[in-house]
Amino acid sequence: PNHPVALHFLGVIALQAGNPDASIKLIKRALKTAPYYSEAYNNLGNTYSDLGQIEEAIDNFSKALELNPDYSDAMFNLGLMQRRLRNYEEAKNLLQKCVKLEPRRMDVHFFLGDTYAKLGDRMQAQICYRVALDINPNYNEARVALGNIFQTVSRLDESIEQYDLAMEKDQNYTNALTAKGVALRKGGKFSSS
């Protein structure tokens, strides 16, 4: 088929099936016939991201945003790429814009919180993790990240509480188990770990 939507979706399916080369070819064919197809640029960026080709991913996410400045998925993905490059200020700006567009999207709040943590702003990180948990109390990555923030400021009982809550959801959640062990060791409670 030469229909751009069909080609685009076939490209997405190829990526999900583990065939990034076919994905790139199909999505590029879609873009030849529909050069203003922002979703196709975003998914081409996802394919390049999966291949570790960060610059190509950034170029495609940026093109998607050029075509559709309020396209939150492309904004989020570009923010994640900036994080991978350790451009945390740029990542923060993109993720803050994304939060304004999609205030109930928990993964945006989580990664914004993680970005604040990388920038050393623990208070803002804590707020973002709490918002992510308000949206989904079962979001264990946010719960462990919040526990880690508490641990860095020696609020060990609060950190252990967060790890325990995460383990209530998944007893084999290794990040929570490991972090709880570190917190217990810091607090001198070796026998509990």
N, C-alpha and C positions, 0 to 999 in steps of 0.2 A: 504493500500500500504506500501511497505518497501523501496521505492525509497527515498533517503535522501533529494533530492530537494523537492519532493512532501510533505514529512513529515514536512520539514522546513516551507514551505509555509502554510501548514495547521496549524502549530503552530503559525505563524504570524497572520493568520486569526482568530484563537481562541483568541489571545490576543486582537485583534481589536474588537472582539465580546464580550469582557469582561469576558473571561474565562482563567485567567492566569494559573490555575492548568493544564488544558488541553494543553495549550501552552507549558508549561515546559515538560510535558510527551512527546509530539510530537517532540519537538526540541531535547530532549535527545535521543529519538529513532533515529532521523536523525544522530546524532553525534556518535551513536554506530556503524552505518554502514559507516560513513564518518567522522572519527575523525579529519580530516584536513580541515573542512568546516568552514572557518573563519566567514562567514556571519551568520551561525547558532549560533556560539558562541556570536556574537554581538547581535543577537536578543534574545538569552537566557538572556544576560545581560540586555537588555531592559525590559524583563519580570520581572526579579528580581528587577530592579530599580522601576518599577511600583508598586511592592509589598512592597517597602521600605527596601528590603534586600540588602543593599549597598555593603557589603563585597562580597556577591555572584555575584552581578552585576560587581564589580571591577574585580573579578577573571575571569569572562567570557570575559569582554572587553580586559583584559590583555592577555588572551589566544588567542583571535582573532588577537591581535597585534603581539603576538609571532609568529603566523602562517603567518601573512601578515603585516610586519612593516609599510607599507605605506597605510594601510586601514584607510582612513580619518574618516569614520563614527564611527569606534570603538575608534579612537583617540579622537574624539570630545566627544563621550559618556563618555569615561574615564575621560576626562577633566571636564565634568559636575559633575561626581561623586566626583572628588577631590574638586570641589567647594562646594558640599553639605557637605563634611567633613571639610570645611574651610582650606583645604590645597592649599591656593591660589598660592603659588610659583609653586607647581607641576601642578596645573591647568593651569597656565600661560604658562609653558613650553610646555605642551601638545597642548594647543590651538594655540600657535605660530607655532608649527610644522604643525598643521592642516591648518593654513592660508597659509603656503608655498605650501601645497599640493592642496589646493582649494582656491586660492586667490579671487574668485568671490562669495564665499559663505557668505552671509550676516549674518546668525546666528552665524557663527564662529567669525566674527569681533565684533558682538554685545556682545557675552559672553566674548571674550577676553577684550573688553573695560570695561565690568562690573567687570571683575577680576582685571584689573588695578585699577579701582575705589576702589575696596575693599583693594587693596594694598596701596592706597593713592597716586597713580600716575595719577593725574587728566589730565595732558597733554596727556599721552598715551591713556587714556580712551577716551578723546575727539577725538583724531585722529581715533581710532577704530570706534567710533560711526559715525563719518563723512564718513568713508569708507563704512560702512554698508548703510548709507543714499545715498551715491553715487551709490551704487549697486541698491538700491530700495528706492527711495524718499518717498514711502508710508509706510515705516517701522516705525510705530508709537512708538514702544517700544524704538527704538534707538533714535528717536526724543525727547521723554520725558526724556530719560536718559541723552542726551546731554543738554537739558534744566536744568536738575537737577545739572549737573556739573557746568553750568554757575551760577546757584543759589548759590552753595556752595562757589563760589568766588565773590559773590555780583555783578555779571553781570546780574542784574535783568531784564533789558530791553531785553537782548538777550535770557534769559530763557523764558520770556513771549512770545517772538516771536516764539520760538520752540514749546511751548505749543499751541499757536494759530494755527501754521501750522498743528500740530497733530489733532487739533479739526476741521480744515477744511476738513480733510479726514474722520473724524468720530466725529460728534458733541456730541455724548454721551460717548466719551472716558473718563471714570472717572479718570484715572490716570492723564491725561492732565488737566482736570478740577480742580482736587484737587491740583495738583502742581502749577497751575496758581494762584489759590486762596492763597496759601502759599506765592508765590512770590509777589503778589499784597499786601498782608498784610505786608510782610517785607519792601516793598517799600512805605508803608503808603498810598496805594491807595485802601482803603477799599471799596469804592462805586463801583469800577469796577468789583469786585469779586462777 
